[in-house]
Amino acid sequence: SKIIQLQATDNFRSIETEYFFEKASEKPYWFYFDIKNSLEEVVWIRLGRVNIFFFEIYLPDSDGIYRKSLESGIRSEDPEAYLVNSLYTIPLKLKPSEEVKRVYFKAIGEFPISFSFFIGTLEEIINSRKMNNSIFAWMYIGVVFSLVIYNFFISYQLKSYSHLLYVLFLAYSSLTLPFVLNHPLSNHIFFWDYFFVWFNPVFLLISVFSIVFIQEKEFLFLKNLLLFLSLFVGFGIPLGIYGFGLEINESFRITEYAVELLLIVLILYAGLSAYNGNRYSLYFVIGWGILFISIVLYLYSLHGIFESRQDILLVFTVSFEMVIFALLLSQKVHAIQKDNLDLIHSQNRTLDEEMKLRTQELELSNRILRERNQELNEANLELNEKRKELSELNTNKDRLFSILGHDLRSPIGSLSNIMELLEMQELSSEKFIEYSRRLKSSIKNTFEFLETLLHWSHSQMQGIQINPQEVNVQEKIENVLRILDESFLVKNIKVRRYFQKEIFLRVDPDHFDLILRNLISNSIKFSNPGDWIDITLNEVDGSVEISIIDYGVGMDEETLELIVDQKAIQSKKGTEGEKGLGIGLSLVMDFTRLNNASLQVESVQNQGTKFTLKFRALKKQNSLNL
């Protein structure tokens, strides 16, 4: 036949040799099915791996005589009898016929027998091996593969050992579970036919993953018990079978009890951890609880407690457990990301606060520095002012000593000469009177110099002290005019008085005398012989104004600005060569300010000068008509 090709038939081997082996049960299981071969070919039957040790096939034309017993080759020591993982195909030798025929099976296996078979041509059987009953395995592996890829990158990103263990668990279980459930997808990749031996390391991986992930510091006894049971199930039982020849029934029963106990301890460990406040442990309780139920149902189905095996349920529950753990890891990743974001925000807030604090400190330091710089600048300005004042004082001192050396010595020398002439009787009475008149004027000017000098030196060395008293302004002016009467006569200067009424002020009397004397003397000094000097006294808007007006040489703008700015000026000679100290106006400014008054100066060169004093008036004044 064209269908039966060497390439196809070489993949299968029919068993003709009888082998004897200890069965799990002496009770045979009988099956039958009705078949009508409408094909033009001989039909074949494919049996899935169902742990059958012994079976017999009774064909309709055998007259009750079964064909030679066939043994599957499970754990057989004869290599010729070994079928690849008990997946085999044998011909039924049913020729094409329209008659329905019944075929009987008699089988003995290590578990309650529940197996799948497929009847058809050899080509159909070959194709069925690729597709039959594998859809769930493919779905399972597809889900697992997606989870493996996702969690592998997560574990690589986070450097997480728990994610790496979960990836190993997913990868290994994706290979072993289809094999355990007798799916053709993975039946041919395992050399050892003890299906539970291959699946046992899954429990080791899941236990270690759980312990690493939960990180519970308490319940050390349960943690150690978990490690012991997982190592026993994952390594102890396979080594016992392989190294010590444990029987399959004994090893399977031990595996059942150990796995059930392991899952119970896992659920208890996770439950206590969840009760202790670990929110992730609840996921483990759900996942392990469902897995425990499905494994118990699967094992009970193998023992015949349930009529059908729970293969699909086991696939779904294991897949569900994987999804639960994937959600758990996603929650943890989300929590880690949230913690990282919170940490970043906290660090940013801390950094902002530190920056604000640092900025405030810098601003405070800058403000202090600016204040210090301002103080330093003010100190420098004050120092410069003091230096300038000191320079002016030194200049004034030199000028004073020069004046003292000349102007004070001159009258004293003249007086000494007159005394010598008198002593020698060489001076006539007429000459004596003439010299005496000149000497009197010189001594008077010298006295005024000395008085001004004393006031100035007192103000510079000890400070000016004020002793305010109520004074009559008109009387003070008249007294000063009497003192300066000789100066008026020498230059033939006349005074015009403009007094509206009797006015009183509260000032320091000595200061007031010095102010008036200096201003009137200054007007006399720079007036031409025969000129007039006007003195006015008025009360305007609560102020008392005293004006001294001359019509002499006046002042240029530069000298006027120096006086207005209260700066020292060089003393100039009067219209008749009168000398001065150059400090009179400075004293006037100081004394005016100390007595809460002000001085205004108006001057036009070659036209005259006007000095105006403004004092605060007393509340009550008496009228005086002149």
C-alpha positions as CSV (number, residue, x, y, z in Angstrom):
1,S,0.0,0.0,0.0
2,K,1.1,3.5,-0.7
3,I,0.0,4.6,2.8
4,I,2.2,2.1,4.6
5,Q,5.6,3.6,4.0
6,L,8.9,2.6,5.5
7,Q,9.4,6.0,7.1
8,A,6.0,5.8,8.8
9,T,6.1,2.2,9.9
10,D,9.6,2.5,11.2
11,N,8.5,4.9,13.9
12,F,6.4,2.1,15.6
13,R,7.1,-1.3,16.7
14,S,4.5,-4.1,17.4
15,I,5.3,-6.4,20.3
16,E,5.1,-10.1,19.7
17,T,7.1,-11.2,22.7
18,E,5.5,-12.0,26.0
19,Y,7.0,-10.6,29.2
20,F,6.1,-11.3,32.7
21,F,6.0,-8.6,35.3
22,E,4.4,-7.9,38.7
23,K,1.1,-6.1,38.2
24,A,-0.4,-3.5,40.4
25,S,-3.6,-5.5,40.5
26,E,-4.5,-9.0,39.5
27,K,-8.0,-7.9,38.5
28,P,-8.2,-7.6,34.7
29,Y,-10.0,-4.7,33.1
30,W,-12.2,-5.5,30.0
31,F,-12.9,-3.1,27.2
32,Y,-14.7,-3.5,23.9
33,F,-15.6,-1.4,21.0
34,D,-17.5,-2.0,17.7
35,I,-15.8,-1.1,14.5
36,K,-16.7,-1.3,10.8
37,N,-13.8,-1.0,8.4
38,S,-15.1,0.7,5.3
39,L,-11.6,1.4,4.1
40,E,-9.6,-0.5,1.6
41,E,-6.8,-0.8,4.1
42,V,-6.1,-2.6,7.3
43,V,-6.9,-0.4,10.3
44,W,-4.5,0.2,13.2
45,I,-5.0,1.1,16.8
46,R,-2.9,3.6,18.7
47,L,-2.8,3.3,22.5
48,G,-1.7,6.2,24.8
49,R,0.7,5.7,27.6
50,V,-1.6,4.6,30.5
51,N,0.8,2.5,32.6
52,I,-0.6,-0.8,31.2
53,F,1.6,-3.7,32.0
54,F,-0.3,-6.5,30.3
55,F,-3.1,-6.6,27.8
56,E,-4.8,-9.1,25.4
57,I,-6.7,-8.3,22.2
58,Y,-9.6,-10.6,21.1
59,L,-10.7,-10.2,17.5
60,P,-14.1,-11.3,16.2
61,D,-12.6,-14.1,14.1
62,S,-10.5,-15.5,16.9
63,D,-13.2,-17.9,18.2
64,G,-12.5,-16.7,21.7
65,I,-8.8,-17.4,21.4
66,Y,-6.9,-14.2,22.2
67,R,-3.9,-13.2,20.3
68,K,-0.5,-13.6,21.9
69,S,-0.2,-11.5,25.1
70,L,1.5,-8.2,24.6
71,E,3.4,-6.3,27.2
72,S,4.0,-2.6,27.0
73,G,7.6,-2.7,28.0
74,I,7.3,-0.4,31.0
75,R,10.4,-1.1,33.2
76,S,11.2,-4.0,31.0
77,E,14.9,-5.2,31.1
78,D,14.6,-6.4,27.5
79,P,15.6,-3.6,25.2
80,E,13.8,-5.3,22.3
81,A,10.6,-5.0,24.2
82,Y,10.9,-1.4,25.2
83,L,8.5,0.9,23.6
84,V,9.2,4.6,23.5
85,N,7.4,5.8,26.6
86,S,4.7,3.2,26.1
87,L,3.3,5.0,23.0
88,Y,2.8,2.4,20.4
89,T,0.7,1.4,17.5
90,I,-0.4,-2.1,16.4
91,P,-2.4,-3.4,13.5
92,L,-5.9,-4.8,14.3
93,K,-5.7,-6.9,11.2
94,L,-9.4,-6.1,10.4
95,K,-9.8,-6.4,6.7
96,P,-12.1,-4.1,4.8
97,S,-15.7,-5.1,5.3
98,E,-19.1,-3.5,5.7
99,E,-19.8,-5.8,8.7
100,V,-19.6,-4.3,12.2
101,K,-17.2,-6.3,14.3
102,R,-16.5,-6.2,18.1
103,V,-13.0,-6.1,19.5
104,Y,-12.3,-7.0,23.2
105,F,-9.4,-5.8,25.4
106,K,-8.2,-7.4,28.6
107,A,-5.7,-5.3,30.4
108,I,-3.9,-5.1,33.7
109,G,-2.1,-1.9,34.8
110,E,-0.4,-0.2,37.7
111,F,-3.3,2.3,38.1
112,P,-7.0,2.2,37.4
113,I,-7.0,2.0,33.7
114,S,-8.2,5.0,31.8
115,F,-6.5,5.3,28.5
116,S,-7.1,6.8,25.1
117,F,-6.9,5.1,21.8
118,F,-7.3,6.0,18.1
119,I,-8.3,3.7,15.3
120,G,-7.7,4.4,11.7
121,T,-5.2,4.1,8.9
122,L,-1.5,4.4,9.7
123,E,-1.4,7.9,8.1
124,E,-4.3,9.0,10.2
125,I,-2.7,7.7,13.3
126,I,0.5,9.5,12.6
127,N,-1.4,12.7,12.1
128,S,-3.3,12.1,15.3
129,R,-0.1,11.9,17.2
130,K,0.6,15.4,16.3
131,M,-2.8,16.9,17.2
132,N,-4.8,14.5,19.4
133,N,-5.4,15.7,23.0
134,S,-2.6,18.3,22.7
135,I,-4.7,21.4,22.5
136,F,-4.7,21.9,26.2
137,A,-1.0,21.3,26.4
138,W,-0.4,23.9,23.7
139,M,-2.6,26.4,25.5
140,Y,-0.8,25.7,28.7
141,I,2.7,26.0,27.2
142,G,1.6,29.2,25.4
143,V,0.5,30.8,28.7
144,V,3.6,29.6,30.4
145,F,5.9,30.8,27.7
146,S,4.4,34.3,27.8
147,L,4.9,34.3,31.6
148,V,8.5,33.0,31.3
149,I,9.5,35.8,28.8
150,Y,7.8,38.5,30.9
151,N,9.2,37.5,34.2
152,F,12.6,36.8,32.8
153,F,12.9,40.4,31.7
154,I,11.5,41.6,35.0
155,S,14.0,39.5,36.9
156,Y,16.8,40.8,34.8
157,Q,15.7,44.4,35.3
158,L,15.1,44.1,39.1
159,K,17.9,41.6,39.8
160,S,15.2,39.7,41.7
161,Y,16.0,36.1,42.8
162,S,12.3,35.5,43.4
163,H,11.5,36.3,39.8
164,L,14.3,34.0,38.6
165,L,13.0,31.1,40.7
166,Y,9.5,31.7,39.3
167,V,10.9,31.6,35.7
168,L,12.6,28.3,36.5
169,F,9.3,27.0,37.9
170,L,7.4,28.0,34.8
171,A,9.9,26.6,32.4
172,Y,10.3,23.3,34.1
173,S,6.6,22.8,34.7
174,S,5.8,23.6,31.1
175,L,7.8,20.5,30.1
176,T,6.8,18.1,32.8
177,L,3.0,18.6,33.1
178,P,2.1,17.5,29.6
179,F,4.2,14.5,30.1
180,V,2.5,13.6,33.3
181,L,-0.9,14.1,31.6
182,N,0.0,11.7,28.8
183,H,0.0,14.3,26.0
184,P,2.0,13.4,22.9
185,L,3.6,16.8,22.9
186,S,6.3,15.8,25.4
187,N,6.1,12.1,25.8
188,H,9.2,11.3,23.8
189,I,11.6,13.7,25.5
190,F,11.8,11.9,28.9
191,F,13.9,8.8,29.1
192,W,12.5,7.7,32.4
193,D,8.9,6.6,32.5
194,Y,8.2,7.5,36.2
195,F,6.1,10.5,35.5
196,F,5.8,11.8,39.1
197,V,9.6,11.6,39.4
198,W,10.0,14.2,36.7
199,F,7.3,16.4,38.2
200,N,8.5,16.3,41.8
201,P,11.2,19.0,41.4
202,V,8.4,21.5,40.6
203,F,7.4,21.4,44.2
204,L,11.0,22.1,45.3
205,L,11.1,25.2,43.0
206,I,7.7,26.5,44.1
207,S,8.6,26.0,47.8
208,V,11.9,27.8,47.5
209,F,10.2,30.6,45.5
210,S,7.6,31.0,48.1
211,I,10.1,31.2,51.0
212,V,12.3,33.7,49.2
213,F,9.3,35.9,48.1
214,I,7.4,35.9,51.4
215,Q,10.6,36.6,53.5
216,E,8.8,35.8,56.7
217,K,11.1,36.3,59.7
218,E,8.8,34.3,62.1
219,F,7.5,30.7,61.9
220,L,11.0,29.2,61.5
221,F,9.8,25.7,62.3
222,L,7.3,25.8,59.3
223,K,10.0,27.3,57.1
224,N,12.5,24.5,58.0
225,L,9.7,21.9,57.5
226,L,9.0,23.3,54.1
227,L,12.6,23.1,53.1
228,F,12.9,19.5,54.3
229,L,9.7,18.4,52.6
230,S,10.5,20.1,49.3
231,L,14.0,18.6,49.3
232,F,12.6,15.2,50.1
233,V,10.0,15.4,47.3
234,G,12.2,17.0,44.7
235,F,15.4,14.9,45.3
236,G,14.9,12.3,48.0
237,I,12.2,10.3,46.3
238,P,13.8,10.2,42.8
239,L,17.1,9.3,44.3
240,G,15.4,6.6,46.3
241,I,13.8,5.1,43.2
242,Y,16.9,5.3,41.1
243,G,19.5,4.4,43.7
244,F,17.7,2.1,46.0
245,G,15.2,0.4,43.7
246,L,12.0,1.5,45.4
247,E,9.0,-0.1,43.9
248,I,6.8,2.2,41.9
249,N,3.7,1.6,44.1
250,E,5.6,2.4,47.3
251,S,7.3,5.4,45.9
252,F,4.1,6.8,44.4
253,R,2.3,6.4,47.7
254,I,5.1,8.2,49.5
255,T,5.0,10.9,46.9
256,E,1.3,11.3,47.4
257,Y,1.5,11.8,51.1
258,A,4.6,14.0,50.9
259,V,3.1,16.3,48.3
260,E,-0.2,16.6,50.2
261,L,1.7,17.4,53.4
262,L,3.9,19.9,51.6
263,L,0.9,21.8,50.2
264,I,-0.8,21.8,53.6
265,V,2.4,23.3,55.2
266,L,2.7,25.8,52.4
267,I,-0.9,26.9,52.9
268,L,-0.5,27.1,56.7
269,Y,2.8,29.0,56.3
270,A,1.3,31.5,53.9
271,G,-1.9,31.9,56.0
272,L,0.0,32.7,59.1
273,S,2.2,35.1,57.2
274,A,-1.0,36.8,55.8
275,Y,-2.5,36.9,59.3
276,N,0.8,38.5,60.5
277,G,0.3,41.4,58.0
278,N,2.0,40.2,54.8
279,R,-0.4,41.2,52.1
280,Y,1.3,39.2,49.4
281,S,0.9,35.9,51.3
282,L,-2.9,35.9,50.5
283,Y,-2.0,35.2,46.9
284,F,-0.1,32.1,48.0
285,V,-3.0,30.9,50.1
286,I,-5.3,31.1,47.1
287,G,-2.9,29.6,44.6
288,W,-1.8,26.7,46.8
289,G,-5.3,26.0,48.0
290,I,-6.6,25.6,44.5
291,L,-3.6,23.5,43.5
292,F,-4.0,21.3,46.5
293,I,-7.6,20.6,45.7
294,S,-6.8,19.8,42.0
295,I,-3.9,17.5,42.9
296,V,-6.1,15.7,45.5
297,L,-8.8,15.2,42.9
298,Y,-6.3,14.0,40.4
299,L,-4.8,11.5,42.8
300,Y,-8.2,10.3,43.9
301,S,-9.1,9.8,40.2
302,L,-6.1,7.6,39.8
303,H,-7.3,5.5,42.7
304,G,-10.7,5.1,41.2
305,I,-12.5,7.3,43.6
306,F,-13.7,9.4,40.7
307,E,-14.9,7.7,37.5
308,S,-12.8,10.0,35.2
309,R,-9.4,11.5,35.6
310,Q,-9.0,15.2,36.3
311,D,-6.3,15.9,33.7
312,I,-7.8,19.1,32.3
313,L,-8.6,20.4,35.8
314,L,-5.0,19.9,36.8
315,V,-3.8,21.9,33.8
316,F,-6.2,24.7,34.5
317,T,-5.4,24.9,38.2
318,V,-1.6,24.8,37.6
319,S,-2.1,27.5,35.0
320,F,-4.3,29.5,37.4
321,E,-1.6,29.2,40.0
322,M,1.0,30.5,37.6
323,V,-1.3,33.4,36.8
324,I,-1.9,34.1,40.5
325,F,1.8,34.2,41.1
326,A,2.4,36.3,38.0
327,L,-0.2,38.8,39.4
328,L,1.6,38.6,42.8
329,L,4.9,39.4,41.2
330,S,3.3,42.2,39.2
331,Q,1.9,43.6,42.4
332,K,5.3,43.5,43.9
333,V,6.9,45.1,40.9
334,H,4.2,47.8,41.1
335,A,4.9,48.2,44.8
336,I,8.7,48.4,44.2
337,Q,8.1,51.0,41.5
338,K,5.8,52.9,43.8
339,D,8.3,52.7,46.6
340,N,11.0,53.9,44.2
341,L,8.8,56.8,43.1
342,D,8.0,57.6,46.7
343,L,11.7,57.4,47.5
344,I,12.5,59.6,44.6
345,H,9.8,62.1,45.6
346,S,11.0,62.0,49.2
347,Q,14.6,62.5,48.1
348,N,13.5,65.3,45.8
349,R,11.5,66.9,48.7
350,T,14.5,66.4,51.0
351,L,16.7,67.9,48.3
352,D,14.3,70.8,47.7
353,E,14.2,71.4,51.5
354,E,18.0,71.2,51.7
355,M,18.2,73.5,48.7
356,K,15.8,75.9,50.2
357,L,17.6,75.8,53.5
358,R,20.9,76.2,51.7
359,T,19.5,79.0,49.7
360,Q,18.2,80.7,52.8
361,E,21.6,80.2,54.4
362,L,23.2,81.7,51.4
363,E,20.7,84.6,51.3
364,L,21.3,85.2,55.0
365,S,25.1,85.0,54.4
366,N,24.7,87.4,51.4
367,R,22.5,89.7,53.4
368,I,25.0,89.7,56.3
369,L,27.8,90.2,53.8
370,R,25.9,93.1,52.2
371,E,25.3,94.6,55.6
372,R,28.9,94.1,56.5
373,N,29.9,95.7,53.2
374,Q,27.5,98.5,53.7
375,E,28.8,99.0,57.2
376,L,32.4,98.9,55.8
377,N,31.5,101.3,53.1
378,E,29.8,103.6,55.7
379,A,32.8,103.2,57.9
380,N,35.1,104.0,54.9
381,L,32.9,107.0,54.1
382,E,32.9,108.1,57.7
383,L,36.7,107.5,57.8
384,N,37.1,109.6,54.7
385,E,34.9,112.3,56.2
386,K,36.9,112.2,59.4
387,R,40.1,112.2,57.4
388,K,38.8,115.2,55.5
389,E,37.7,116.9,58.6
390,L,41.1,116.1,60.2
391,S,42.7,117.6,57.1
392,E,40.5,120.7,57.4
393,L,41.3,120.9,61.1
394,N,45.0,120.7,60.4
395,T,44.6,123.3,57.7
396,N,42.7,125.5,60.1
397,K,45.2,124.8,62.8
398,D,48.0,125.9,60.6
399,R,46.1,129.0,59.5
400,L,45.2,129.8,63.1
401,F,48.8,129.4,64.2
402,S,49.8,131.7,61.4
403,I,47.2,134.2,62.4
404,L,48.1,133.9,66.0
405,G,51.7,134.3,65.1
406,H,51.1,137.4,63.2
407,D,47.9,139.1,64.3
408,L,48.3,138.4,68.0
409,R,51.9,139.2,68.1
410,S,51.5,142.5,66.2
411,P,49.4,144.4,68.8
412,I,51.5,143.0,71.6
413,G,54.7,144.1,69.8
414,S,53.1,147.6,69.2
415,L,52.2,147.8,72.9
416,S,55.8,146.8,73.8
417,N,57.2,149.5,71.5
418,I,54.9,152.2,73.0
419,M,55.9,151.2,76.5
420,E,59.6,151.5,75.6
421,L,59.0,154.9,74.1
422,L,57.1,156.0,77.2
423,E,59.9,154.7,79.4
424,M,62.4,156.7,77.3
425,Q,60.1,159.8,77.4
426,E,60.5,160.1,73.6
427,L,56.7,159.9,72.9
428,S,54.7,163.0,72.8
429,S,51.2,163.1,74.2
430,E,49.7,163.6,70.8
431,K,51.5,160.6,69.4
432,F,50.6,158.6,72.5
433,I,46.9,159.3,72.0
434,E,47.1,158.4,68.3
435,Y,49.0,155.2,68.9
436,S,46.6,154.3,71.8
437,R,43.6,154.7,69.5
438,R,45.2,152.4,66.9
439,L,46.3,149.9,69.6
440,K,42.8,149.9,71.1
441,S,41.3,148.9,67.7
442,S,44.0,146.2,67.2
443,I,43.5,144.8,70.7
444,K,39.7,144.7,70.1
445,N,40.0,142.7,66.9
446,T,42.5,140.4,68.6
447,F,40.0,139.9,71.5
448,E,37.3,139.0,69.0
449,F,39.7,136.6,67.3
450,L,40.5,135.0,70.6
451,E,36.9,134.7,71.6
452,T,36.0,133.1,68.3
453,L,39.0,130.8,68.6
454,L,38.0,129.7,72.1
455,H,34.5,128.8,70.9
456,W,35.7,126.9,67.9
457,S,38.3,125.0,69.9
458,H,35.8,124.2,72.6
459,S,33.4,122.8,70.0
460,Q,36.1,120.7,68.3
461,M,37.7,119.3,71.4
462,Q,34.8,118.8,73.9
463,G,31.7,119.2,71.9
464,I,29.2,122.0,72.0
465,Q,26.8,122.1,75.0
466,I,23.6,124.1,74.8
467,N,21.9,126.0,77.6
468,P,18.6,127.4,76.1
469,Q,17.0,130.4,77.8
470,E,14.4,132.9,76.9
471,V,16.0,136.0,75.4
472,N,14.9,139.4,73.9
473,V,15.9,139.4,70.3
474,Q,16.0,143.2,69.9
475,E,18.1,143.6,73.0
476,K,20.6,141.0,71.8
477,I,20.9,142.8,68.4
478,E,21.4,146.2,70.0
479,N,24.1,144.8,72.4
480,V,26.0,143.3,69.4
481,L,25.7,146.6,67.5
482,R,27.2,148.5,70.5
483,I,30.1,146.0,70.7
484,L,30.8,146.5,67.0
485,D,30.2,150.3,67.1
486,E,33.9,151.0,66.6
487,S,33.9,148.9,63.4
488,F,30.9,150.8,62.1
489,L,32.6,154.1,62.8
490,V,35.9,153.1,61.2
491,K,34.2,152.4,57.8
492,N,31.4,155.0,58.3
493,I,28.8,152.3,57.9
494,K,25.2,153.0,59.1
495,V,22.6,150.5,60.3
496,R,18.9,150.5,59.4
497,R,16.7,148.5,61.8
498,Y,13.3,147.1,60.8
499,F,11.7,145.7,64.0
500,Q,7.9,145.2,64.0
501,K,7.5,144.2,67.7
502,E,9.3,142.9,70.7
503,I,10.1,139.2,70.0
504,F,11.5,136.6,72.4
505,L,13.2,133.4,71.5
506,R,14.3,130.3,73.5
507,V,18.0,129.9,72.6
508,D,21.4,129.6,74.1
509,P,22.3,133.3,74.8
510,D,26.1,132.9,74.2
511,H,25.4,131.0,71.0
512,F,22.9,133.7,69.9
513,D,25.5,136.5,70.6
514,L,28.2,134.7,68.6
515,I,25.8,134.1,65.6
516,L,24.8,137.7,65.5
517,R,28.3,139.1,66.0
518,N,29.8,136.9,63.3
519,L,27.1,137.6,60.7
520,I,27.1,141.4,61.4
521,S,30.9,141.5,61.5
522,N,31.0,139.6,58.2
523,S,28.7,142.2,56.7
524,I,30.9,145.1,58.0
525,K,34.0,143.4,56.7
526,F,32.8,143.1,53.1
527,S,30.9,146.4,52.9
528,N,32.4,149.4,51.3
529,P,32.9,152.5,53.4
530,G,29.8,154.6,53.7
531,D,27.4,151.7,52.9
532,W,24.3,150.7,54.7
533,I,23.5,147.5,56.6
534,D,19.8,146.5,57.0
535,I,18.7,144.4,59.9
536,T,15.1,143.1,59.8
537,L,13.1,141.1,62.4
538,N,9.8,139.5,61.5
539,E,7.5,136.8,62.7
540,V,6.1,134.7,59.8
541,D,3.9,131.6,60.1
542,G,5.2,130.6,63.5
543,S,8.8,131.4,62.7
544,V,11.0,134.3,63.7
545,E,13.2,135.6,60.8
546,I,16.3,137.7,61.3
547,S,17.9,139.1,58.2
548,I,21.2,140.9,57.9
549,I,21.7,142.5,54.5
550,D,24.8,144.3,53.2
551,Y,25.4,145.9,49.8
552,G,29.1,145.2,49.6
553,V,31.2,143.0,47.3
554,G,29.0,139.8,47.7
555,M,30.2,136.3,46.9
556,D,30.8,134.3,43.8
557,E,28.9,131.0,43.1
558,E,31.7,128.7,44.2
559,T,32.0,130.4,47.6
560,L,28.2,130.4,48.0
561,E,28.0,126.7,47.3
562,L,30.7,126.0,49.9
563,I,28.7,127.9,52.5
564,V,25.4,126.2,51.5
565,D,27.1,122.8,51.7
566,Q,28.6,123.7,55.1
567,K,32.2,123.2,53.9
568,A,35.2,125.1,55.1
569,I,36.2,128.2,53.0
570,Q,39.4,130.1,52.8
571,S,39.3,133.3,54.8
572,K,39.3,136.4,52.6
573,K,40.3,140.0,53.4
574,G,37.7,142.6,53.8
575,T,37.2,145.8,51.7
576,E,39.7,147.6,54.0
577,G,42.1,144.7,54.4
578,E,40.3,143.2,57.4
579,K,41.5,139.7,58.3
580,G,39.5,136.7,59.5
581,L,40.0,133.2,60.8
582,G,37.8,131.5,58.2
583,I,35.9,129.5,60.9
584,G,33.3,132.1,61.8
585,L,30.6,130.9,59.4
586,S,31.3,127.3,60.4
587,L,30.6,128.1,64.0
588,V,27.5,130.0,62.9
589,M,26.2,126.9,61.1
590,D,26.9,124.6,64.0
591,F,25.3,126.9,66.6
592,T,22.3,127.6,64.4
593,R,21.6,123.9,64.0
594,L,22.0,123.2,67.7
595,N,19.4,125.8,68.5
596,N,16.9,124.3,66.1
597,A,17.3,127.1,63.6
598,S,18.3,127.5,60.0
599,L,20.5,129.8,58.0
600,Q,19.9,130.9,54.4
601,V,22.5,132.7,52.4
602,E,21.7,134.8,49.3
603,S,24.5,136.7,47.5
604,V,25.2,138.3,44.2
605,Q,28.8,139.4,43.5
606,N,29.4,143.1,43.6
607,Q,25.8,143.6,44.8
608,G,25.8,142.3,48.4
609,T,24.8,139.4,50.7
610,K,21.7,138.5,52.7
611,F,21.9,136.2,55.7
612,T,18.5,135.0,57.0
613,L,18.1,133.3,60.4
614,K,14.9,131.3,61.1
615,F,14.0,130.4,64.6
616,R,10.9,128.7,66.1
617,A,8.8,131.4,67.6
618,L,7.4,131.3,71.1
619,K,3.7,131.0,71.4
620,K,3.1,134.4,73.0
621,Q,4.8,137.7,72.0
622,N,4.3,141.3,73.2
623,S,3.8,144.1,70.7
624,L,6.4,146.9,70.4
625,N,6.0,149.9,68.1
626,L,9.2,151.7,67.0
